[in-house]
Amino acid sequence: MKNLSNKEVIETLEWRYATKKFDPTKKINEETWSTLEKALVLTPSSYGLQPWKFIIVQDMPLREKLKAASWGQSQVTDCSHHVVFVIKEKLDEAHITKFIEQTAKVRNQDITTLEGYKKMMIGDLVNGPRSEVIAEWAARQAYIALGNFMTTAAVVGVDTCPFEGIDPVKYDEILGLTGTGWKTVCACPAGYRASDDKYAEAKKVRFDMKDLIVHK
Ligand SMILES: Cc1cc2nc3c(=O)[nH]c(=O)nc-3n(C[C@H](O)[C@H](O)[C@H](O)COP(=O)(O)O)c2cc1C
């Protein structure tokens, strides 16, 4: 595997910014988009349980509705692909069983050897005290996917804007999620910056390294 140089890593992270204005004429090609979908799927999650779905919205009438539920932010309709990060509200035994079956299949393992692992996860997340706050837990996993998506996008030269400025309940209604056990957490339009987006040139506002990084 070829690594980026230290300089390239920092340049890539500096290049990424929360894009306020996308160029609506520029679309992400299939190969690049497929890479970004794989980045979403390759995101790590607690126990590996992937309590999420990523809804990719390209349909324009749907995006008009989502824009109205996103404080009217124009990125929703001007971007190439609008990604909605959705989580499972409650983690049930069926989800964990599906994960165990997938593990056994992918790793060609005897499923009975995974019984202890399965019981432990069910005891923790389905029946234990954490089951009370599982939507919060799942939302944290979704944010890891959001970060992974944005960084990977920057590496392949795609612009993004993380979105919390949305009405998740309205998103659920528009996307037909209400009552299904799936809930919207956040979103992320992706595409290419408009040449006149002045935020592209704005200096990054970050606290001093010494205030954020602690060495012990
Ligand atoms: C979780 C999260 C939610 C955000 N929500 C919005 C949003 O709804 N609309 C927007 O334009 N920017 C949004 N931002 C962008 C931030 O304002 C931006 O990332 C921050 O000011 C740092 O700037 P930079 O990303 O350009 O480095 C959000 C950022 C994060 C991480």
The ligand as an ORCA input file, in Angstrom:
! r2SCAN-3c Opt
* xyz 0 1
  C     -21.763     17.573     13.102
  C     -21.646     18.822     12.278
  C     -22.795     19.485     11.866
  C     -22.703     20.613     11.031
  N     -23.856     21.175     10.511
  C     -23.740     22.121      9.524
  C     -24.872     22.551      8.791
  O     -26.009     22.134      9.024
  N     -24.689     23.461      7.807
  C     -23.447     23.976      7.481
  O     -23.345     24.772      6.553
  N     -22.343     23.561      8.168
  C     -22.463     22.650      9.164
  N     -21.335     22.207      9.827
  C     -20.019     22.736      9.427
  C     -19.222     23.411     10.537
  O     -19.720     24.695     10.790
  C     -17.755     23.418     10.091
  O     -17.330     22.108      9.922
  C     -16.861     24.119     11.110
  O     -17.161     25.480     11.187
  C     -15.368     23.960     10.729
  O     -15.122     24.443      9.428
  P     -14.497     23.546      8.290
  O     -15.321     22.270      8.223
  O     -14.692     24.365      7.028
  O     -13.082     23.281      8.625
  C     -21.426     21.123     10.684
  C     -20.276     20.454     11.151
  C     -20.385     19.306     11.894
  C     -19.125     18.573     12.271
*
